[in-house]
Amino acid sequence: MIRPVLTEKSLRLMEEGQYTFDLNREWTKPQIKFFIEDLFKVQVSAIRTYRLPRQLKTQKRAIIQLQGSQTLDYTFSEAEES
């Protein structure tokens, strides 16, 4: 399970090339890096993870820093979803 987080803070971080995701608590940083690089075809330079207070014990949040001026595109067309 992985989903982007769209809050005021995460939108501000996007301007700096940092993207926020909610994901499974069991995932390690190397697993997160591999998944993001494989899914979005980008290069990850840093990952920061943390658990939110009083959240489900199965979730944690990761802030992904991309190399250079790369960006992520969260939008998927209907053709890609099928």
mmCIF file of the N, C-alpha and C atoms, coordinates in Angstrom:
data_MODEL
# 
_entry.id   MODEL 
# 
loop_
_atom_site.group_PDB 
_atom_site.id 
_atom_site.type_symbol 
_atom_site.label_atom_id 
_atom_site.label_alt_id 
_atom_site.label_comp_id 
_atom_site.label_asym_id 
_atom_site.label_entity_id 
_atom_site.label_seq_id 
_atom_site.pdbx_PDB_ins_code 
_atom_site.Cartn_x 
_atom_site.Cartn_y 
_atom_site.Cartn_z 
_atom_site.occupancy 
_atom_site.B_iso_or_equiv 
_atom_site.pdbx_formal_charge 
_atom_site.auth_seq_id 
_atom_site.auth_comp_id 
_atom_site.auth_asym_id 
_atom_site.auth_atom_id 
_atom_site.pdbx_PDB_model_num 
ATOM 1   N N  . MET A 1 1  ? 0.840  -1.171 0.000   1.00 0.00 ? 1  MET A N  1 
ATOM 2   C CA . MET A 1 1  ? 0.000  0.000  0.000   1.00 0.00 ? 1  MET A CA 1 
ATOM 3   C C  . MET A 1 1  ? 0.889  1.241  0.000   1.00 0.00 ? 1  MET A C  1 
ATOM 4   N N  . ILE A 1 2  ? 0.639  2.108  -0.922  1.00 0.00 ? 2  ILE A N  1 
ATOM 5   C CA . ILE A 1 2  ? 1.335  3.394  -0.960  1.00 0.00 ? 2  ILE A CA 1 
ATOM 6   C C  . ILE A 1 2  ? 0.375  4.414  -1.545  1.00 0.00 ? 2  ILE A C  1 
ATOM 7   N N  . ARG A 1 3  ? 0.322  5.575  -0.898  1.00 0.00 ? 3  ARG A N  1 
ATOM 8   C CA . ARG A 1 3  ? -0.535 6.634  -1.435  1.00 0.00 ? 3  ARG A CA 1 
ATOM 9   C C  . ARG A 1 3  ? 0.093  7.986  -1.125  1.00 0.00 ? 3  ARG A C  1 
ATOM 10  N N  . PRO A 1 4  ? -0.034 8.921  -2.039  1.00 0.00 ? 4  PRO A N  1 
ATOM 11  C CA . PRO A 1 4  ? 0.531  10.253 -1.802  1.00 0.00 ? 4  PRO A CA 1 
ATOM 12  C C  . PRO A 1 4  ? -0.277 11.007 -0.749  1.00 0.00 ? 4  PRO A C  1 
ATOM 13  N N  . VAL A 1 5  ? 0.410  11.868 -0.028  1.00 0.00 ? 5  VAL A N  1 
ATOM 14  C CA . VAL A 1 5  ? -0.224 12.709 0.985   1.00 0.00 ? 5  VAL A CA 1 
ATOM 15  C C  . VAL A 1 5  ? -0.291 14.119 0.431   1.00 0.00 ? 5  VAL A C  1 
ATOM 16  N N  . LEU A 1 6  ? -1.495 14.690 0.435   1.00 0.00 ? 6  LEU A N  1 
ATOM 17  C CA . LEU A 1 6  ? -1.674 16.041 -0.072  1.00 0.00 ? 6  LEU A CA 1 
ATOM 18  C C  . LEU A 1 6  ? -2.199 16.936 1.047   1.00 0.00 ? 6  LEU A C  1 
ATOM 19  N N  . THR A 1 7  ? -1.276 17.510 1.806   1.00 0.00 ? 7  THR A N  1 
ATOM 20  C CA . THR A 1 7  ? -1.599 18.459 2.866   1.00 0.00 ? 7  THR A CA 1 
ATOM 21  C C  . THR A 1 7  ? -0.896 19.775 2.544   1.00 0.00 ? 7  THR A C  1 
ATOM 22  N N  . GLU A 1 8  ? -1.145 20.790 3.355   1.00 0.00 ? 8  GLU A N  1 
ATOM 23  C CA . GLU A 1 8  ? -0.462 22.071 3.131   1.00 0.00 ? 8  GLU A CA 1 
ATOM 24  C C  . GLU A 1 8  ? 1.048  21.899 3.180   1.00 0.00 ? 8  GLU A C  1 
ATOM 25  N N  . LYS A 1 9  ? 1.515  21.170 4.173   1.00 0.00 ? 9  LYS A N  1 
ATOM 26  C CA . LYS A 1 9  ? 2.954  20.964 4.322   1.00 0.00 ? 9  LYS A CA 1 
ATOM 27  C C  . LYS A 1 9  ? 3.521  20.167 3.154   1.00 0.00 ? 9  LYS A C  1 
ATOM 28  N N  . SER A 1 10 ? 2.829  19.103 2.746   1.00 0.00 ? 10 SER A N  1 
ATOM 29  C CA . SER A 1 10 ? 3.352  18.289 1.649   1.00 0.00 ? 10 SER A CA 1 
ATOM 30  C C  . SER A 1 10 ? 3.351  19.057 0.325   1.00 0.00 ? 10 SER A C  1 
ATOM 31  N N  . LEU A 1 11 ? 2.359  19.909 0.124   1.00 0.00 ? 11 LEU A N  1 
ATOM 32  C CA . LEU A 1 11 ? 2.345  20.724 -1.099  1.00 0.00 ? 11 LEU A CA 1 
ATOM 33  C C  . LEU A 1 11 ? 3.494  21.727 -1.105  1.00 0.00 ? 11 LEU A C  1 
ATOM 34  N N  . ARG A 1 12 ? 3.825  22.263 0.065   1.00 0.00 ? 12 ARG A N  1 
ATOM 35  C CA . ARG A 1 12 ? 4.956  23.182 0.178   1.00 0.00 ? 12 ARG A CA 1 
ATOM 36  C C  . ARG A 1 12 ? 6.268  22.435 -0.094  1.00 0.00 ? 12 ARG A C  1 
ATOM 37  N N  . LEU A 1 13 ? 6.380  21.205 0.411   1.00 0.00 ? 13 LEU A N  1 
ATOM 38  C CA . LEU A 1 13 ? 7.578  20.399 0.183   1.00 0.00 ? 13 LEU A CA 1 
ATOM 39  C C  . LEU A 1 13 ? 7.740  20.018 -1.288  1.00 0.00 ? 13 LEU A C  1 
ATOM 40  N N  . MET A 1 14 ? 6.615  19.843 -1.983  1.00 0.00 ? 14 MET A N  1 
ATOM 41  C CA . MET A 1 14 ? 6.684  19.494 -3.421  1.00 0.00 ? 14 MET A CA 1 
ATOM 42  C C  . MET A 1 14 ? 7.435  20.553 -4.213  1.00 0.00 ? 14 MET A C  1 
ATOM 43  N N  . GLU A 1 15 ? 7.302  21.806 -3.818  1.00 0.00 ? 15 GLU A N  1 
ATOM 44  C CA . GLU A 1 15 ? 8.000  22.888 -4.506  1.00 0.00 ? 15 GLU A CA 1 
ATOM 45  C C  . GLU A 1 15 ? 9.513  22.741 -4.374  1.00 0.00 ? 15 GLU A C  1 
ATOM 46  N N  . GLU A 1 16 ? 9.968  22.026 -3.336  1.00 0.00 ? 16 GLU A N  1 
ATOM 47  C CA . GLU A 1 16 ? 11.395 21.808 -3.104  1.00 0.00 ? 16 GLU A CA 1 
ATOM 48  C C  . GLU A 1 16 ? 11.856 20.440 -3.606  1.00 0.00 ? 16 GLU A C  1 
ATOM 49  N N  . GLY A 1 17 ? 10.970 19.725 -4.321  1.00 0.00 ? 17 GLY A N  1 
ATOM 50  C CA . GLY A 1 17 ? 11.329 18.418 -4.847  1.00 0.00 ? 17 GLY A CA 1 
ATOM 51  C C  . GLY A 1 17 ? 11.229 17.294 -3.831  1.00 0.00 ? 17 GLY A C  1 
ATOM 52  N N  . GLN A 1 18 ? 10.397 17.488 -2.792  1.00 0.00 ? 18 GLN A N  1 
ATOM 53  C CA . GLN A 1 18 ? 10.189 16.459 -1.769  1.00 0.00 ? 18 GLN A CA 1 
ATOM 54  C C  . GLN A 1 18 ? 8.730  16.034 -1.805  1.00 0.00 ? 18 GLN A C  1 
ATOM 55  N N  . TYR A 1 19 ? 8.512  14.711 -1.799  1.00 0.00 ? 19 TYR A N  1 
ATOM 56  C CA . TYR A 1 19 ? 7.170  14.161 -1.938  1.00 0.00 ? 19 TYR A CA 1 
ATOM 57  C C  . TYR A 1 19 ? 6.854  13.269 -0.748  1.00 0.00 ? 19 TYR A C  1 
ATOM 58  N N  . THR A 1 20 ? 5.621  13.356 -0.256  1.00 0.00 ? 20 THR A N  1 
ATOM 59  C CA . THR A 1 20 ? 5.217  12.649 0.957   1.00 0.00 ? 20 THR A CA 1 
ATOM 60  C C  . THR A 1 20 ? 4.250  11.520 0.612   1.00 0.00 ? 20 THR A C  1 
ATOM 61  N N  . PHE A 1 21 ? 4.489  10.360 1.219   1.00 0.00 ? 21 PHE A N  1 
ATOM 62  C CA . PHE A 1 21 ? 3.658  9.183  0.993   1.00 0.00 ? 21 PHE A CA 1 
ATOM 63  C C  . PHE A 1 21 ? 3.315  8.514  2.314   1.00 0.00 ? 21 PHE A C  1 
ATOM 64  N N  . ASP A 1 22 ? 2.106  7.930  2.394   1.00 0.00 ? 22 ASP A N  1 
ATOM 65  C CA . ASP A 1 22 ? 1.751  7.006  3.460   1.00 0.00 ? 22 ASP A CA 1 
ATOM 66  C C  . ASP A 1 22 ? 2.012  5.607  2.932   1.00 0.00 ? 22 ASP A C  1 
ATOM 67  N N  . LEU A 1 23 ? 2.599  4.753  3.777   1.00 0.00 ? 23 LEU A N  1 
ATOM 68  C CA . LEU A 1 23 ? 2.912  3.400  3.330   1.00 0.00 ? 23 LEU A CA 1 
ATOM 69  C C  . LEU A 1 23 ? 2.912  2.428  4.487   1.00 0.00 ? 23 LEU A C  1 
ATOM 70  N N  . ASN A 1 24 ? 3.145  1.151  4.169   1.00 0.00 ? 24 ASN A N  1 
ATOM 71  C CA . ASN A 1 24 ? 3.158  0.116  5.206   1.00 0.00 ? 24 ASN A CA 1 
ATOM 72  C C  . ASN A 1 24 ? 4.289  0.347  6.186   1.00 0.00 ? 24 ASN A C  1 
ATOM 73  N N  . ARG A 1 25 ? 4.008  0.084  7.428   1.00 0.00 ? 25 ARG A N  1 
ATOM 74  C CA . ARG A 1 25 ? 4.996  0.298  8.489   1.00 0.00 ? 25 ARG A CA 1 
ATOM 75  C C  . ARG A 1 25 ? 6.202  -0.621 8.348   1.00 0.00 ? 25 ARG A C  1 
ATOM 76  N N  . GLU A 1 26 ? 6.022  -1.812 7.787   1.00 0.00 ? 26 GLU A N  1 
ATOM 77  C CA . GLU A 1 26 ? 7.091  -2.794 7.698   1.00 0.00 ? 26 GLU A CA 1 
ATOM 78  C C  . GLU A 1 26 ? 8.141  -2.469 6.632   1.00 0.00 ? 26 GLU A C  1 
ATOM 79  N N  . TRP A 1 27 ? 7.822  -1.571 5.716   1.00 0.00 ? 27 TRP A N  1 
ATOM 80  C CA . TRP A 1 27 ? 8.759  -1.276 4.634   1.00 0.00 ? 27 TRP A CA 1 
ATOM 81  C C  . TRP A 1 27 ? 10.004 -0.579 5.171   1.00 0.00 ? 27 TRP A C  1 
ATOM 82  N N  . THR A 1 28 ? 11.164 -0.986 4.652   1.00 0.00 ? 28 THR A N  1 
ATOM 83  C CA . THR A 1 28 ? 12.422 -0.354 5.020   1.00 0.00 ? 28 THR A CA 1 
ATOM 84  C C  . THR A 1 28 ? 12.757 0.722  3.991   1.00 0.00 ? 28 THR A C  1 
ATOM 85  N N  . LYS A 1 29 ? 13.736 1.566  4.327   1.00 0.00 ? 29 LYS A N  1 
ATOM 86  C CA . LYS A 1 29 ? 14.125 2.620  3.385   1.00 0.00 ? 29 LYS A CA 1 
ATOM 87  C C  . LYS A 1 29 ? 14.613 2.073  2.049   1.00 0.00 ? 29 LYS A C  1 
ATOM 88  N N  . PRO A 1 30 ? 15.430 0.998  2.015   1.00 0.00 ? 30 PRO A N  1 
ATOM 89  C CA . PRO A 1 30 ? 15.823 0.452  0.704   1.00 0.00 ? 30 PRO A CA 1 
ATOM 90  C C  . PRO A 1 30 ? 14.627 -0.060 -0.104  1.00 0.00 ? 30 PRO A C  1 
ATOM 91  N N  . GLN A 1 31 ? 13.631 -0.647 0.563   1.00 0.00 ? 31 GLN A N  1 
ATOM 92  C CA . GLN A 1 31 ? 12.437 -1.109 -0.142  1.00 0.00 ? 31 GLN A CA 1 
ATOM 93  C C  . GLN A 1 31 ? 11.637 0.065  -0.684  1.00 0.00 ? 31 GLN A C  1 
ATOM 94  N N  . ILE A 1 32 ? 11.518 1.118  0.106   1.00 0.00 ? 32 ILE A N  1 
ATOM 95  C CA . ILE A 1 32 ? 10.787 2.311  -0.334  1.00 0.00 ? 32 ILE A CA 1 
ATOM 96  C C  . ILE A 1 32 ? 11.486 2.929  -1.540  1.00 0.00 ? 32 ILE A C  1 
ATOM 97  N N  . LYS A 1 33 ? 12.807 3.058  -1.461  1.00 0.00 ? 33 LYS A N  1 
ATOM 98  C CA . LYS A 1 33 ? 13.584 3.635  -2.558  1.00 0.00 ? 33 LYS A CA 1 
ATOM 99  C C  . LYS A 1 33 ? 13.410 2.822  -3.841  1.00 0.00 ? 33 LYS A C  1 
ATOM 100 N N  . PHE A 1 34 ? 13.517 1.510  -3.741  1.00 0.00 ? 34 PHE A N  1 
ATOM 101 C CA . PHE A 1 34 ? 13.360 0.659  -4.917  1.00 0.00 ? 34 PHE A CA 1 
ATOM 102 C C  . PHE A 1 34 ? 11.971 0.827  -5.524  1.00 0.00 ? 34 PHE A C  1 
ATOM 103 N N  . PHE A 1 35 ? 10.936 0.826  -4.683  1.00 0.00 ? 35 PHE A N  1 
ATOM 104 C CA . PHE A 1 35 ? 9.568  0.930  -5.163  1.00 0.00 ? 35 PHE A CA 1 
ATOM 105 C C  . PHE A 1 35 ? 9.318  2.268  -5.855  1.00 0.00 ? 35 PHE A C  1 
ATOM 106 N N  . ILE A 1 36 ? 9.743  3.372  -5.244  1.00 0.00 ? 36 ILE A N  1 
ATOM 107 C CA . ILE A 1 36 ? 9.534  4.705  -5.828  1.00 0.00 ? 36 ILE A CA 1 
ATOM 108 C C  . ILE A 1 36 ? 10.295 4.829  -7.148  1.00 0.00 ? 36 ILE A C  1 
ATOM 109 N N  . GLU A 1 37 ? 11.548 4.395  -7.171  1.00 0.00 ? 37 GLU A N  1 
ATOM 110 C CA . GLU A 1 37 ? 12.341 4.492  -8.403  1.00 0.00 ? 37 GLU A CA 1 
ATOM 111 C C  . GLU A 1 37 ? 11.754 3.621  -9.511  1.00 0.00 ? 37 GLU A C  1 
ATOM 112 N N  . ASP A 1 38 ? 11.254 2.449  -9.174  1.00 0.00 ? 38 ASP A N  1 
ATOM 113 C CA . ASP A 1 38 ? 10.679 1.550  -10.171 1.00 0.00 ? 38 ASP A CA 1 
ATOM 114 C C  . ASP A 1 38 ? 9.331  2.057  -10.674 1.00 0.00 ? 38 ASP A C  1 
ATOM 115 N N  . LEU A 1 39 ? 8.487  2.548  -9.758  1.00 0.00 ? 39 LEU A N  1 
ATOM 116 C CA . LEU A 1 39 ? 7.148  2.992  -10.131 1.00 0.00 ? 39 LEU A CA 1 
ATOM 117 C C  . LEU A 1 39 ? 7.154  4.291  -10.925 1.00 0.00 ? 39 LEU A C  1 
ATOM 118 N N  . PHE A 1 40 ? 7.952  5.271  -10.487 1.00 0.00 ? 40 PHE A N  1 
ATOM 119 C CA . PHE A 1 40 ? 7.922  6.604  -11.098 1.00 0.00 ? 40 PHE A CA 1 
ATOM 120 C C  . PHE A 1 40 ? 9.096  6.885  -12.035 1.00 0.00 ? 40 PHE A C  1 
ATOM 121 N N  . LYS A 1 41 ? 10.066 5.959  -12.121 1.00 0.00 ? 41 LYS A N  1 
ATOM 122 C CA . LYS A 1 41 ? 11.229 6.124  -13.005 1.00 0.00 ? 41 LYS A CA 1 
ATOM 123 C C  . LYS A 1 41 ? 11.997 7.409  -12.687 1.00 0.00 ? 41 LYS A C  1 
ATOM 124 N N  . VAL A 1 42 ? 12.324 7.597  -11.402 1.00 0.00 ? 42 VAL A N  1 
ATOM 125 C CA . VAL A 1 42 ? 13.098 8.746  -10.925 1.00 0.00 ? 42 VAL A CA 1 
ATOM 126 C C  . VAL A 1 42 ? 14.238 8.234  -10.058 1.00 0.00 ? 42 VAL A C  1 
ATOM 127 N N  . GLN A 1 43 ? 15.160 9.132  -9.682  1.00 0.00 ? 43 GLN A N  1 
ATOM 128 C CA . GLN A 1 43 ? 16.268 8.792  -8.795  1.00 0.00 ? 43 GLN A CA 1 
ATOM 129 C C  . GLN A 1 43 ? 16.020 9.439  -7.430  1.00 0.00 ? 43 GLN A C  1 
ATOM 130 N N  . VAL A 1 44 ? 16.007 8.634  -6.383  1.00 0.00 ? 44 VAL A N  1 
ATOM 131 C CA . VAL A 1 44 ? 15.784 9.111  -5.023  1.00 0.00 ? 44 VAL A CA 1 
ATOM 132 C C  . VAL A 1 44 ? 17.130 9.416  -4.383  1.00 0.00 ? 44 VAL A C  1 
ATOM 133 N N  . SER A 1 45 ? 17.261 10.599 -3.774  1.00 0.00 ? 45 SER A N  1 
ATOM 134 C CA . SER A 1 45 ? 18.514 10.942 -3.113  1.00 0.00 ? 45 SER A CA 1 
ATOM 135 C C  . SER A 1 45 ? 18.437 10.766 -1.602  1.00 0.00 ? 45 SER A C  1 
ATOM 136 N N  . ALA A 1 46 ? 17.240 10.915 -0.995  1.00 0.00 ? 46 ALA A N  1 
ATOM 137 C CA . ALA A 1 46 ? 17.107 10.760 0.460   1.00 0.00 ? 46 ALA A CA 1 
ATOM 138 C C  . ALA A 1 46 ? 15.680 10.368 0.812   1.00 0.00 ? 46 ALA A C  1 
ATOM 139 N N  . ILE A 1 47 ? 15.562 9.660  1.933   1.00 0.00 ? 47 ILE A N  1 
ATOM 140 C CA . ILE A 1 47 ? 14.253 9.254  2.447   1.00 0.00 ? 47 ILE A CA 1 
ATOM 141 C C  . ILE A 1 47 ? 14.225 9.515  3.949   1.00 0.00 ? 47 ILE A C  1 
ATOM 142 N N  . ARG A 1 48 ? 13.183 10.187 4.404   1.00 0.00 ? 48 ARG A N  1 
ATOM 143 C CA . ARG A 1 48 ? 12.950 10.379 5.838   1.00 0.00 ? 48 ARG A CA 1 
ATOM 144 C C  . ARG A 1 48 ? 11.621 9.713  6.167   1.00 0.00 ? 48 ARG A C  1 
ATOM 145 N N  . THR A 1 49 ? 11.604 8.898  7.213   1.00 0.00 ? 49 THR A N  1 
ATOM 146 C CA . THR A 1 49 ? 10.370 8.216  7.594   1.00 0.00 ? 49 THR A CA 1 
ATOM 147 C C  . THR A 1 49 ? 10.018 8.554  9.031   1.00 0.00 ? 49 THR A C  1 
ATOM 148 N N  . TYR A 1 50 ? 8.723  8.523  9.317   1.00 0.00 ? 50 TYR A N  1 
ATOM 149 C CA . TYR A 1 50 ? 8.247  8.723  10.681  1.00 0.00 ? 50 TYR A CA 1 
ATOM 150 C C  . TYR A 1 50 ? 6.839  8.167  10.807  1.00 0.00 ? 50 TYR A C  1 
ATOM 151 N N  . ARG A 1 51 ? 6.456  7.873  12.041  1.00 0.00 ? 51 ARG A N  1 
ATOM 152 C CA . ARG A 1 51 ? 5.097  7.421  12.331  1.00 0.00 ? 51 ARG A CA 1 
ATOM 153 C C  . ARG A 1 51 ? 4.307  8.582  12.894  1.00 0.00 ? 51 ARG A C  1 
ATOM 154 N N  . LEU A 1 52 ? 3.067  8.666  12.488  1.00 0.00 ? 52 LEU A N  1 
ATOM 155 C CA . LEU A 1 52 ? 2.198  9.726  12.987  1.00 0.00 ? 52 LEU A CA 1 
ATOM 156 C C  . LEU A 1 52 ? 1.641  9.346  14.356  1.00 0.00 ? 52 LEU A C  1 
ATOM 157 N N  . PRO A 1 53 ? 1.475  10.300 15.241  1.00 0.00 ? 53 PRO A N  1 
ATOM 158 C CA . PRO A 1 53 ? 0.902  9.981  16.548  1.00 0.00 ? 53 PRO A CA 1 
ATOM 159 C C  . PRO A 1 53 ? -0.558 9.543  16.416  1.00 0.00 ? 53 PRO A C  1 
ATOM 160 N N  . ARG A 1 54 ? -0.927 8.552  17.197  1.00 0.00 ? 54 ARG A N  1 
ATOM 161 C CA . ARG A 1 54 ? -2.302 8.047  17.260  1.00 0.00 ? 54 ARG A CA 1 
ATOM 162 C C  . ARG A 1 54 ? -2.853 7.569  15.933  1.00 0.00 ? 54 ARG A C  1 
ATOM 163 N N  . GLN A 1 55 ? -2.005 7.132  15.042  1.00 0.00 ? 55 GLN A N  1 
ATOM 164 C CA . GLN A 1 55 ? -2.454 6.582  13.768  1.00 0.00 ? 55 GLN A CA 1 
ATOM 165 C C  . GLN A 1 55 ? -2.502 5.066  13.859  1.00 0.00 ? 55 GLN A C  1 
ATOM 166 N N  . LEU A 1 56 ? -3.023 4.455  12.829  1.00 0.00 ? 56 LEU A N  1 
ATOM 167 C CA . LEU A 1 56 ? -3.024 2.999  12.776  1.00 0.00 ? 56 LEU A CA 1 
ATOM 168 C C  . LEU A 1 56 ? -1.601 2.481  12.886  1.00 0.00 ? 56 LEU A C  1 
ATOM 169 N N  . LYS A 1 57 ? -1.422 1.392  13.560  1.00 0.00 ? 57 LYS A N  1 
ATOM 170 C CA . LYS A 1 57 ? -0.087 0.852  13.763  1.00 0.00 ? 57 LYS A CA 1 
ATOM 171 C C  . LYS A 1 57 ? 0.500  0.272  12.480  1.00 0.00 ? 57 LYS A C  1 
ATOM 172 N N  . THR A 1 58 ? -0.281 0.210  11.431  1.00 0.00 ? 58 THR A N  1 
ATOM 173 C CA . THR A 1 58 ? 0.198  -0.378 10.183  1.00 0.00 ? 58 THR A CA 1 
ATOM 174 C C  . THR A 1 58 ? 0.704  0.665  9.194   1.00 0.00 ? 58 THR A C  1 
ATOM 175 N N  . GLN A 1 59 ? 0.721  1.942  9.567   1.00 0.00 ? 59 GLN A N  1 
ATOM 176 C CA . GLN A 1 59 ? 1.127  2.989  8.638   1.00 0.00 ? 59 GLN A CA 1 
ATOM 177 C C  . GLN A 1 59 ? 2.322  3.774  9.148   1.00 0.00 ? 59 GLN A C  1 
ATOM 178 N N  . LYS A 1 60 ? 3.094  4.264  8.177   1.00 0.00 ? 60 LYS A N  1 
ATOM 179 C CA . LYS A 1 60 ? 4.096  5.279  8.471   1.00 0.00 ? 60 LYS A CA 1 
ATOM 180 C C  . LYS A 1 60 ? 4.163  6.213  7.279   1.00 0.00 ? 60 LYS A C  1 
ATOM 181 N N  . ARG A 1 61 ? 4.818  7.325  7.449   1.00 0.00 ? 61 ARG A N  1 
ATOM 182 C CA . ARG A 1 61 ? 4.893  8.345  6.401   1.00 0.00 ? 61 ARG A CA 1 
ATOM 183 C C  . ARG A 1 61 ? 6.339  8.510  5.988   1.00 0.00 ? 61 ARG A C  1 
ATOM 184 N N  . ALA A 1 62 ? 6.557  8.690  4.693   1.00 0.00 ? 62 ALA A N  1 
ATOM 185 C CA . ALA A 1 62 ? 7.901  8.880  4.164   1.00 0.00 ? 62 ALA A CA 1 
ATOM 186 C C  . ALA A 1 62 ? 7.939  10.156 3.335   1.00 0.00 ? 62 ALA A C  1 
ATOM 187 N N  . ILE A 1 63 ? 9.015  10.916 3.504   1.00 0.00 ? 63 ILE A N  1 
ATOM 188 C CA . ILE A 1 63 ? 9.270  12.092 2.676   1.00 0.00 ? 63 ILE A CA 1 
ATOM 189 C C  . ILE A 1 63 ? 10.427 11.724 1.761   1.00 0.00 ? 63 ILE A C  1 
ATOM 190 N N  . ILE A 1 64 ? 10.181 11.771 0.471   1.00 0.00 ? 64 ILE A N  1 
ATOM 191 C CA . ILE A 1 64 ? 11.141 11.349 -0.543  1.00 0.00 ? 64 ILE A CA 1 
ATOM 192 C C  . ILE A 1 64 ? 11.766 12.579 -1.179  1.00 0.00 ? 64 ILE A C  1 
ATOM 193 N N  . GLN A 1 65 ? 13.086 12.669 -1.154  1.00 0.00 ? 65 GLN A N  1 
ATOM 194 C CA . GLN A 1 65 ? 13.829 13.748 -1.818  1.00 0.00 ? 65 GLN A CA 1 
ATOM 195 C C  . GLN A 1 65 ? 14.362 13.201 -3.132  1.00 0.00 ? 65 GLN A C  1 
ATOM 196 N N  . LEU A 1 66 ? 14.059 13.880 -4.239  1.00 0.00 ? 66 LEU A N  1 
ATOM 197 C CA . LEU A 1 66 ? 14.532 13.451 -5.547  1.00 0.00 ? 66 LEU A CA 1 
ATOM 198 C C  . LEU A 1 66 ? 15.818 14.154 -5.923  1.00 0.00 ? 66 LEU A C  1 
ATOM 199 N N  . GLN A 1 67 ? 16.596 13.490 -6.766  1.00 0.00 ? 67 GLN A N  1 
ATOM 200 C CA . GLN A 1 67 ? 17.850 14.077 -7.229  1.00 0.00 ? 67 GLN A CA 1 
ATOM 201 C C  . GLN A 1 67 ? 17.575 15.123 -8.297  1.00 0.00 ? 67 GLN A C  1 
ATOM 202 N N  . GLY A 1 68 ? 18.369 16.187 -8.269  1.00 0.00 ? 68 GLY A N  1 
ATOM 203 C CA . GLY A 1 68 ? 18.284 17.225 -9.293  1.00 0.00 ? 68 GLY A CA 1 
ATOM 204 C C  . GLY A 1 68 ? 16.928 17.885 -9.359  1.00 0.00 ? 68 GLY A C  1 
ATOM 205 N N  . SER A 1 69 ? 16.464 18.124 -10.573 1.00 0.00 ? 69 SER A N  1 
ATOM 206 C CA . SER A 1 69 ? 15.183 18.813 -10.772 1.00 0.00 ? 69 SER A CA 1 
ATOM 207 C C  . SER A 1 69 ? 14.086 17.845 -11.214 1.00 0.00 ? 69 SER A C  1 
ATOM 208 N N  . GLN A 1 70 ? 14.182 16.600 -10.807 1.00 0.00 ? 70 GLN A N  1 
ATOM 209 C CA . GLN A 1 70 ? 13.167 15.617 -11.169 1.00 0.00 ? 70 GLN A CA 1 
ATOM 210 C C  . GLN A 1 70 ? 11.866 15.893 -10.424 1.00 0.00 ? 70 GLN A C  1 
ATOM 211 N N  . THR A 1 71 ? 10.752 15.472 -11.031 1.00 0.00 ? 71 THR A N  1 
ATOM 212 C CA . THR A 1 71 ? 9.440  15.626 -10.400 1.00 0.00 ? 71 THR A CA 1 
ATOM 213 C C  . THR A 1 71 ? 8.666  14.323 -10.525 1.00 0.00 ? 71 THR A C  1 
ATOM 214 N N  . LEU A 1 72 ? 7.659  14.171 -9.674  1.00 0.00 ? 72 LEU A N  1 
ATOM 215 C CA . LEU A 1 72 ? 6.759  13.023 -9.731  1.00 0.00 ? 72 LEU A CA 1 
ATOM 216 C C  . LEU A 1 72 ? 5.422  13.488 -10.262 1.00 0.00 ? 72 LEU A C  1 
ATOM 217 N N  . ASP A 1 73 ? 4.753  12.606 -10.989 1.00 0.00 ? 73 ASP A N  1 
ATOM 218 C CA . ASP A 1 73 ? 3.419  12.898 -11.489 1.00 0.00 ? 73 ASP A CA 1 
ATOM 219 C C  . ASP A 1 73 ? 2.455  11.917 -10.837 1.00 0.00 ? 73 ASP A C  1 
ATOM 220 N N  . TYR A 1 74 ? 1.580  12.402 -9.945  1.00 0.00 ? 74 TYR A N  1 
ATOM 221 C CA . TYR A 1 74 ? 0.620  11.544 -9.255  1.00 0.00 ? 74 TYR A CA 1 
ATOM 222 C C  . TYR A 1 74 ? -0.575 11.204 -10.120 1.00 0.00 ? 74 TYR A C  1 
ATOM 223 N N  . THR A 1 75 ? -0.802 11.939 -11.193 1.00 0.00 ? 75 THR A N  1 
ATOM 224 C CA . THR A 1 75 ? -2.014 11.741 -11.982 1.00 0.00 ? 75 THR A CA 1 
ATOM 225 C C  . THR A 1 75 ? -1.865 10.548 -12.912 1.00 0.00 ? 75 THR A C  1 
ATOM 226 N N  . PHE A 1 76 ? -2.914 9.781  -12.991 1.00 0.00 ? 76 PHE A N  1 
ATOM 227 C CA . PHE A 1 76 ? -2.960 8.639  -13.894 1.00 0.00 ? 76 PHE A CA 1 
ATOM 228 C C  . PHE A 1 76 ? -4.202 8.793  -14.760 1.00 0.00 ? 76 PHE A C  1 
ATOM 229 N N  . SER A 1 77 ? -4.036 8.560  -16.037 1.00 0.00 ? 77 SER A N  1 
ATOM 230 C CA . SER A 1 77 ? -5.194 8.649  -16.925 1.00 0.00 ? 77 SER A CA 1 
ATOM 231 C C  . SER A 1 77 ? -6.055 7.411  -16.741 1.00 0.00 ? 77 SER A C  1 
ATOM 232 N N  . GLU A 1 78 ? -7.301 7.471  -17.217 1.00 0.00 ? 78 GLU A N  1 
ATOM 233 C CA . GLU A 1 78 ? -8.192 6.325  -17.100 1.00 0.00 ? 78 GLU A CA 1 
ATOM 234 C C  . GLU A 1 78 ? -7.671 5.131  -17.873 1.00 0.00 ? 78 GLU A C  1 
ATOM 235 N N  . ALA A 1 79 ? -6.970 5.367  -18.952 1.00 0.00 ? 79 ALA A N  1 
ATOM 236 C CA . ALA A 1 79 ? -6.411 4.265  -19.763 1.00 0.00 ? 79 ALA A CA 1 
ATOM 237 C C  . ALA A 1 79 ? -5.353 3.505  -18.970 1.00 0.00 ? 79 ALA A C  1 
ATOM 238 N N  . GLU A 1 80 ? -4.562 4.184  -18.137 1.00 0.00 ? 80 GLU A N  1 
ATOM 239 C CA . GLU A 1 80 ? -3.523 3.541  -17.349 1.00 0.00 ? 80 GLU A CA 1 
ATOM 240 C C  . GLU A 1 80 ? -4.102 2.724  -16.198 1.00 0.00 ? 80 GLU A C  1 
ATOM 241 N N  . GLU A 1 81 ? -5.257 3.150  -15.672 1.00 0.00 ? 81 GLU A N  1 
ATOM 242 C CA . GLU A 1 81 ? -5.870 2.445  -14.565 1.00 0.00 ? 81 GLU A CA 1 
ATOM 243 C C  . GLU A 1 81 ? -6.498 1.140  -14.998 1.00 0.00 ? 81 GLU A C  1 
ATOM 244 N N  . SER A 1 82 ? -6.925 1.025  -16.219 1.00 0.00 ? 82 SER A N  1 
ATOM 245 C CA . SER A 1 82 ? -7.615 -0.184 -16.696 1.00 0.00 ? 82 SER A CA 1 
ATOM 246 C C  . SER A 1 82 ? -6.666 -1.341 -16.857 1.00 0.00 ? 82 SER A C  1 
# 
